[in-house]
Amino acid sequence: MDTVQLRPMDNSLARPPAYENKKTARRLFEEVWDKGQLPVANQLVAPNHVTHGPQNLPNAPRGPEGVKQLVSMYRRAIPDMQHTIEDQMVDGDKVVTRWTIHGMHKGELFGMAATGRRVILTGITIDRMSGGKIVETWMDVDLLGLMQQIGAIPALRV
């Protein structure tokens, strides 16, 4: 009977890009958005990054600074925000994340003073990755639902 010689596993192999891309996108939610660790954006977001979507700040700079400004605006309004990642998928260089934010409206948002109301905000983010960093983001957020929750516009009656 022949003896088979097994070589030890090579643990130095890099993780697949899909795993690393999901990890980068998740870190942006958990560390930057939820914990307010704004300097972490410098590690995760490319200098030429751009965010697309109606919730974006007008004239926001590109790169990590633009992301920090957007996060700061929402964190001032909902300082205890916590994201729940509902789904996260990778397709090529894109990471798609469906998420829900829970928090208390404690600061001004879109000209609306703090209400002290508990809010739930849902959205989908698509991050395009390159070189291990987020280079482009598309966000679709239920701003109508949020504005109704804080009383900025009346709820629709059906």
Residue pairs with C-beta under 8 A, 6 or more apart in sequence:
17 129
18 90
20 132
21 90
21 93
21 95
21 127
21 129
21 132
22 88
22 90
22 95
24 44
24 95
24 127
24 129
24 132
24 133
24 134
25 88
25 95
25 97
25 125
25 127
25 129
25 134
26 85
26 88
26 97
27 40
27 44
28 40
28 41
28 44
28 45
28 67
28 127
28 134
29 83
29 85
29 97
29 99
30 83
31 37
31 40
32 38
32 40
32 41
32 44
32 67
32 68
32 71
33 71
33 74
33 75
33 81
33 83
34 81
34 82
34 83
36 71
36 75
36 79
38 68
38 71
38 72
41 64
41 67
41 68
41 71
42 64
44 64
44 133
44 134
45 63
45 64
45 67
45 133
45 134
46 63
46 130
46 131
46 133
46 134
46 135
47 62
47 63
47 64
48 62
48 63
48 135
49 62
49 63
49 64
49 66
49 67
49 133
49 134
49 135
49 136
49 137
50 62
50 66
50 136
50 137
51 60
51 66
51 67
51 70
51 136
51 137
51 138
51 139
52 136
52 137
52 138
52 139
53 137
53 138
53 139
53 140
53 141
54 141
54 143
55 70
55 139
55 141
55 143
56 70
56 139
57 66
57 69
57 70
57 73
60 66
60 69
60 70
61 69
73 109
74 81
74 109
75 81
76 107
76 108
76 109
77 105
77 106
77 107
77 108
77 109
77 114
78 101
78 103
78 104
78 105
78 106
78 107
78 109
78 119
78 121
79 103
79 104
79 106
79 107
80 103
80 104
80 106
81 101
81 102
81 103
82 101
82 102
82 103
83 99
83 100
83 101
84 99
84 100
84 101
84 102
85 97
85 98
85 99
86 98
86 99
86 100
87 96
87 97
87 98
88 95
88 96
88 97
88 98
89 95
89 96
90 96
93 128
93 129
93 130
94 126
94 127
94 128
94 129
95 126
95 127
95 129
96 124
96 125
96 126
97 124
97 125
97 126
97 127
98 122
98 123
98 124
99 122
99 123
99 124
99 125
100 120
100 121
100 122
101 119
101 120
101 121
101 122
101 123
102 118
102 119
102 120
103 118
103 119
104 116
104 117
104 118
104 119
105 114
105 115
105 116
105 117
105 118
105 119
105 149
105 150
106 114
106 116
107 114
108 114
109 146
109 150
110 147
110 152
111 152
112 147
112 150
112 151
112 152
115 150
115 151
117 149
117 150
117 151
119 146
119 149
119 150
120 145
120 149
121 141
121 142
121 145
121 146
122 141
122 142
122 145
123 139
123 140
123 141
123 142
124 139
124 140
125 137
125 138
125 139
125 140
126 137
126 138
126 139
127 134
127 136
127 137
128 134
128 135
128 136
128 137
129 135
144 153
147 153
148 154
148 155
148 156
